[in-house]
């Protein structure tokens, strides 16, 4: 079963943690100096907040797959929806290591599909050569000059990157 994902940018992380802790009646499952996440079962959602310098509001929406096959199925759905799809393999973002695919809806809202398979010690990999911009971990599909070939990644693990 997939899990809906919402990532908000916030100005005051401690105040936002207090608010969402009360709203969800649950402690966050991850708390870092610039990030917090709740993995809720009712509703089934991965809700994350961060204060990494972006304007407050919705950063992106997404669907979290439980496994690689689920991510592959979500990727097929992204392809069917149209638009550019930006894959990322073994990328570090939000203190996690994940395989991902990104796109934008017709209004420009960024959508992420991902399968997380490990923890990371940093919010992002921080390499300017990567598809992600570091501060927000979300690539701009329109900024990508070309899509990578099938089976490759715009930000696959390599020396000094992601």
C-alpha positions in Angstrom: 0.0 0.0 0.0 1.3 3.5 -0.9 1.5 6.3 1.5 0.5 9.9 0.6 3.4 12.4 1.2 3.2 16.2 2.0 6.3 18.3 2.6 5.8 21.9 3.9 8.3 24.6 4.3 8.0 26.4 7.6 9.5 29.5 9.2 9.5 28.4 12.8 10.3 24.7 13.1 9.7 24.3 16.9 6.4 26.1 16.8 5.3 24.0 13.8 6.3 20.8 15.6 4.2 21.8 18.5 1.2 22.6 16.2 1.4 19.3 14.2 2.2 17.2 17.4 -1.2 18.5 18.8 -3.0 18.2 15.4 -1.9 14.6 14.8 -1.9 13.7 18.5 1.4 12.0 17.9 5.1 12.6 18.3 7.2 13.1 15.1 9.1 9.9 14.1 12.1 12.0 13.0 13.3 15.3 14.4 16.4 17.1 13.2 17.5 20.8 13.6 15.9 21.7 10.3 13.4 18.9 9.7 10.6 16.8 11.3 8.5 14.0 9.9 5.4 12.1 11.1 4.6 8.6 9.6 1.0 8.4 10.4 -1.3 5.5 10.0 -4.6 7.3 10.3 -4.6 9.0 7.9 -1.9 7.0 6.1 0.5 9.8 5.4 4.2 10.8 5.4 4.0 14.4 6.6 7.3 16.4 6.7 8.2 19.9 7.5 11.5 21.7 7.1 13.0 25.2 7.4 15.8 25.1 4.9 15.4 28.6 3.6 12.5 28.2 1.2 9.4 30.3 1.3 6.7 28.8 3.7 4.1 26.7 2.1 3.8 23.5 0.2 7.1 22.4 -1.2 5.9 19.2 -2.9 3.4 16.4 -2.7 4.1 12.7 -3.3 3.4 9.0 -3.0 5.7 6.8 -1.1 6.0 3.2 -2.3 6.7 0.3 0.1 9.1 -1.4 -2.3 10.9 -1.2 -5.6 8.1 -2.8 -7.5 5.6 -0.3 -6.1 7.9 2.5 -7.2 8.1 1.1 -10.7 4.3 1.0 -10.9 4.1 4.6 -9.7 6.6 5.6 -12.3 4.5 4.1 -15.0 1.6 6.2 -13.7 3.7 9.3 -13.8 4.6 8.5 -17.4 1.0 8.0 -18.3 0.1 11.4 -16.7 2.4 13.1 -19.2 5.1 15.7 -18.7 8.8 15.3 -17.9 9.7 12.7 -15.4 13.1 13.1 -13.6 14.4 9.8 -12.0 16.9 9.8 -9.1 18.6 6.7 -7.8 20.0 6.3 -4.3 19.6 10.0 -3.7 20.0 11.6 -0.2 17.2 13.9 0.8 15.3 14.5 4.1 17.8 12.4 6.1 17.0 9.3 4.0 18.3 7.4 1.0 15.7 6.8 -1.7 15.0 6.0 -5.3 12.7 8.6 -6.7 10.9 10.0 -9.7 9.7 13.6 -10.0 7.3 15.5 -12.2 5.1 18.6 -12.1 1.3 18.7 -12.5 -0.2 21.2 -15.0 -0.2 24.0 -12.3 3.5 23.5 -11.6 3.1 21.6 -8.3 6.1 19.3 -7.8 5.1 15.6 -7.3 7.6 13.0 -6.0 7.2 9.2 -6.0 9.8 7.4 -3.9 10.9 4.3 -2.1 13.1 4.9 0.9 15.5 2.1 1.8 18.0 3.7 4.3 18.7 6.6 6.6 21.2 9.4 6.0 23.1 11.7 8.3 22.4 14.9 6.3 19.3 16.6 4.9 20.7 16.4 1.3 23.8 15.4 -0.5 24.6 19.0 -1.4 26.3 18.6 -4.7 25.6 21.4 -7.2 26.1 19.0 -10.1 23.1 16.9 -9.0 19.6 17.4 -10.2 18.5 18.5 -6.7 19.2 22.0 -5.7 20.2 21.0 -2.1 18.0 23.4 -0.2 14.8 21.7 -1.3 15.8 18.3 -2.6 13.4 18.6 -5.5 14.6 18.9 -9.1 12.9 21.2 -11.6 11.8 19.0 -14.4 11.8 22.0 -16.8 15.4 22.8 -16.0 16.6 19.3 -17.0 18.2 19.6 -20.5 17.4 16.0 -21.4 16.0 13.0 -19.6 18.5 10.3 -18.7 18.5 7.1 -20.7 16.4 4.3 -19.3 18.1 2.6 -16.4 20.4 5.6 -15.7 19.9 8.4 -13.2 20.3 12.1 -13.1 21.8 11.8 -9.7 23.1 8.2 -9.4 25.8 7.5 -6.8 29.2 8.6 -8.0 32.3 10.1 -6.4 31.5 13.4 -4.7 27.8 13.3 -5.6 24.6 12.1 -4.1 
